[in-house]
Amino acid sequence: MNSAHELSTLIEALRTLHRDAAGKAAVATLTRTRGSTFRRPGTRMLVMGDGRVVCELSGGCPQRDIVARAQEAIGSGEPRLLRYNAESGLDVLLEMGCGGELEVLVEPLLAIQATDFIDTLSYCLDARLTTHMATLFAVDDTAVMPRRLVWHEHGILHDSIGEAALVASIMASPRSASERRARTLQLPCANGMADVLVETIVPPHALVVIGSSAAARALLPLAGALGWHATLVDHDPARLQAADLPAGLHTVCAEPKHLRGALPLDAHSSVVVMTHNLEQDIAYLHALQGSPVAYIGALGSRDRVARMHDHAALDGLPLHAPAGLDIGSETPEEIALAIAAEIMAVINRRNAKSLRDNRGAIH
């Protein structure tokens, strides 16, 4: 599936397309995969009429074939399902070299109404709301122009499916074991059996870095490259004006006692404390007690970290300290990489083992 950052990029590209009345495009969406494939169901790529793409799927031969098919769909105005398996698309499947099979929906964008759900998704991303989206894309194994349903825990936000019974079945469908994993359901509808892709869309990850050390400054651009929303916190306003900070960085000047009131922390947030002052670190960490964040980390030597863990104010705090994976990091940039990798492993619920030693699915 697309990350929140990729989804925001697609939304902006679609809005640009809408402003260009003569623009033509199609959306290619992975709807089913089996075995080892380059991306998961729910991943989308926008294909322009001239062959340019936004949010590449793989960059390899499957993508080239999908782009060519998408251009054909733009010309015909008809949606289609592409299947790359042992029975069809065999040449492309062999060239993929990953041993998997996939199904791709190609949706030509014929009118602005075809993507009128994007404003709803954009609002939910900006409001940091977890949202669900269902896309009805086939009936009785035949592709149809997609219709969509968007909802969250408080109710329906967008509905172009328009079948009350089907909408109820979609919303009542059991969640997957991993809440973020998309899956395709087969459900009865007015005209037969509908194929419906159901996804959970989460807001962009937010990283809060507390302290203005060299490692902190190295972590900020890396967070930006990953599509995370980065915030730098310091109690000294002068340090928040440093010339080497990323352009447009969100900064907050706050003492530990004012931290929670100054930051809208949620379950899609991580905080790394790295002031290089032990008492300041402990004070900021204490302020995070009971916060809903996904990850709390702190820098420090083994001795320094032991003093953190032994401090009564931090009792029960789920602290990752020393923060980061053991990759032999020493420079600020290497330390930043180790911390970002550990955060990714935590939010993706992975054990951070070497892929060489992982016998399970890579994705």
N, C-alpha and C positions, 0 to 999 in steps of 0.2 A: 504494500500500500504506500501511498505518498506520505512523506513526512508533512508536518504542518507548514514547514518552510516551503516545500515543493508546492503544496496546495495553494499557499499564498501567491507564489509565482504564477501558477496556472490561472488563478482568479484575476490577477492583474493583466495577464496576457489576453484573457477573454474580454475583459473590459476594454482593452486597447482595440481588439477585434471589433467590438460593438461600435466603437467610435469611427471605424473605417467601414462605411456602408458597403464598399465593394469587396471587403475581405472575405475570403472563403477558407474554411478549415474543417477538420474532423478531430474528434477525440478518440484515441485508442485506449481501451481499458482492459487490463487483465482480469478476467472473470473466474477462471479456474486454472489451477496448476496441479501437476502431479509429479512427484519425484523432485529432482534437483533442477531448479530454474533460477533465472537471474533476479527476479523480483517476485513479490507475493501478489495474490489477488487484491484488487482495489487500486493498483498502481496505474496512473494515467499519464499519457503523453499527448500533447496537442500538436497536430500536424497541419501546417499551413498549406495552402494550395500550391505554393512554389517549392514545397518539399522541406522547408525549414521546420525545425521541431523545437518545442519547449518542454523541458523535463524529459530528457532521453530515458528510454527504458533500459537499453543495454549497450547501445553504440555498435553492436556487432551485426551479423547477417540477419538475425531475426528482426531487428529494428529496421534494417533496410527493406526487407520484404513487407513489413507492416506499414511502413511509410508509403511504399508503392501501392499497396491495397487501399490505404486511406485516401490517396489521391484519386483512385478509381471511384471510391465511394463519394468523394466530393463531386465528381463529375456526374454520377448517376443519381445522387440524392437519396440513395437507399442504404439503410444500415446493413451490416453484415457481421457474421461470426466467422472468425478465422480459427481453424484448429490445426495445431502442429502436433501430430502424433504419428503412430505407426501406420495409420491409414491415409493420412493427408499431410501435405507439407513435409514430406519425408526428407527431401534434400536439405531444407532449412534445419530440420530437427537434427540431422546428422552433423551439419556444420556447427550447430550450437555446442556440441561436445560436452554438454552438462548432463545428459541422460534423462532430462525431464520432458514433460508434455505440458502444453498450455493451450488455453482458449482465450481469444481476444475479441472484444466487441469494438467495432469501428462505427462511430456515430457521426455522420455528417451534420454540421451545424447549419441548418437552413434558415433559422430565424432567431432573433434575440430571445424569444420565449423559450427556446430550447435550453437556455442556460440561465433562466431567471431565478434558479435556486442559489446561484453563487452569492447573491447579496445576503441571503440567510446564513450561508456558511461563513462569509466574511464577518458578519455581525457576531457569530458565535466564537470565532477565533479571537476577535478583538476583545470580547467580553470574557474570554478564557473559560468558556463553557464546554463540557464534554457533550458531544452531539452524535446522533446516529443518523445515517443516511441509507436508504434502500433505493436501488435502481432496478426497475422491471425492464428487462432487455430482450426477452424471448418468450414466446408462447408456443407450446408444443414443438419445441426445438427449432423454431423459426424466428430469426431476428425481427424485432419490431423497434420503432422509434422509442427510445427510452423514456420512461416516466418515473418520477422520483417522489420520495417521501423523506422529509427531514423532521426529526423530533428530538426532544430531550426529556428529562425527567418531569418537566412541568407541562408537557403537552406537545401537540403537533405545530410545527413552524411553517411547513410548506408541504402541499399535497397536490401533485399532478397525476397521481394514480387514480384517484376518484372512485375506488371501489371499497365501500365500507368494510365488507367482510374480509377482503384481501389485506387491507390496511390493518385490521385488527389481528389477523394471523401473523403479519410481519412483526408488529409490535409485541406480540405475545411469544414470539419464537425464542427459544432458550439462547442465552448468551454463550459464546464460545468459551473454551477454557481460558484462553487469553483474551481479555476484553477488547484488545486492540486488533485482533486478527479478523480480517474480513472473511466471509464465507458466502457461498451461493446456495440458496434454498430453492427447492421446487415446491410450489404451493398451488392449490386449486384457485382458479380465477374464473371470471365470467365466460371466457372463451376457451378454456382448457387448462393446461398446466403451465404455470408461469415460472420462469427462471428469474430469481431476484437476488441481486448482489447486496449484501447487508454489511455496512462498515461502521466502525466507531471512530469518530474523528476527535482527536484531543488537541488542545491549544499548543502553541509552540512552547518548548521547554524554556524556563526562565532561570538564569544563573545569577546569583548574587555573590559578588566577591567583596569580602570585608577586609580592608587594608590596602595599602598602596606600595607593597613590596615589588621587587623586580619580577618575582614569579606571578604575582597578582596581575601586573601589567601584561605579562606574556599570555596569561590565560584569557584575557578579554578578547583579543582578535581571533583566537582559536574558537571561542564560543560563538562569535559572529559568523565564522566560516561554517560552523555546524548548524546555523540557523536558529541558535538560541538567543533569547532576549537577555542581554547582559546589563547588570546594574553594578556600579562600583560604590561601595559605602566606606566612608571614613569620617572620623569625628573632627578632623582638621580640614577646614574648607580650602586651605592653600594647596593641599595635596590633590584635591579634586580638580585643580586648574592646571595640572601638569601638561606640558606641551606634547608629550609623547602618548597621550591617551587617544584611543580611536575616535575619529570624528563622529559626532552625534551620540556619543555614549551617554546613557542615562546615569546620573550620579545622585547620591543622597548623602547629605551631611547629617549624621545622627550619632549621638552617644548610645551606648548599649541599652540604657533604660528607655530610650525612645525608639528602638529599632522596630518593634512589632507594629507600632502605630505608623511608622514611616514607610513600611513595605507591605504590599498586598500579597503575602505568601500563600501558596496553595499546593495541592498535591503534585503539580507539574513544575515544581520549583526545586532548585538545589542551592545550598549555601556553603561557601568555602571561606573559613576564617583564617586569615594569614597576615596578622598585624605585626608579627615578630615581637610582640610584647605579651608575655604569658598572662599577666593579670587582665590585660585588655581582651585577649582571646577568650579567657574564661568568662569574663563579663558578657561578651557578645554571645558566646555559646549558651550561657545561662538564660539569656533573653530568648533563645530559640526553644526552650523547654515547652513541650506541648504543641509546637507548630506542626502543620500538616505536610511539611516538605518531604520530598522523596529521598533526599540525601543531605547529610550534614558532614562536612569534612573540616579538618584542621591540619596545618603543617606542624612539623616539630620532630625533634630527635626522639629516640626511644625514652630517654629520661624525661624530657619535657612532656611527652605524651602521657607517660605514666603518672605524672603529677596532675595532668588534666583528668585522667580517669579516676584518680583518687580523691578529687575535689568533691566535697559534698554537694556543691551547687550543680554539678553535672551528673549526679546520680540518676541512672535510668535513661540518659540521653543516648539515642542510637548514633554514636559518633564514629565516623571513619577517620581514624588518626593512628599513624601518619596517613594523610590522604594520598591516594594514588596507587596505581599498580606497580609491582616490582619489576621495572624494566631497566634498572640501572641508571635512572635519570640523575643528573647532577646540575646541569645548567638550568636557568629559569625556564627556558623554552621546553626543555626535556621534562621538567617537573610539571609544567602546565599540560603537556601531552599525557603524562601518566595520570594526572587528576581527571582530565576530560575523559580518558578511556575508562576509568573506574566509574565515573558518573554514568556513562553510556551503558556499562554493564549492569549497573544497579537499576536504571530506569527500564532497561530491556529484559531484566530478570535473567541475566546470563551469568555464568560462573567465571568468565574471563580466562578460560583455559586457551591454550594454543589450538587453533583450528586443526592442526595436524593430529592432535590427540583427542579431538572431538568426533565420536562416531555417530552422533545424532545429526539432525538437520542443521545446516548452516544458518538458515533463516528461521 
